[in-house]
Amino acid sequence: MVRIPLYLLAALILGGCALTPRVDRHFGESVRLAAAQQTLNPQAWRNTAPVAGMDGRSAEAVYEQYQKSYSAPQPHGSALTTGTR
């Protein structure tokens, strides 16, 4: 069995810490990159204009249909007949 002196072992272990400045410089870079790639419009937070959407009657009709879909759901077909009429 080869015996490694303690001071040599300590030097090898501490040598691994020499890479920390390079690692610290790039710490969190992958997370910031992933968040930036998932952002559709980075300038969206500056847009304070109101959202133009549906008129009140259309929105109410859609909401009522949504509520009715839970009280009387449409029956689902068999898995064997999916895609056929």
Secondary structure, 3 states (H helix, E strand, C coil): CCCCCHHHHHHHHHHHHHHHHHHHHCCCHHHHHHHHHHCCCCCHHHCCCCCCCCCHHHHHHHHHHHHHHHHCCCCCCCHHHCCCC
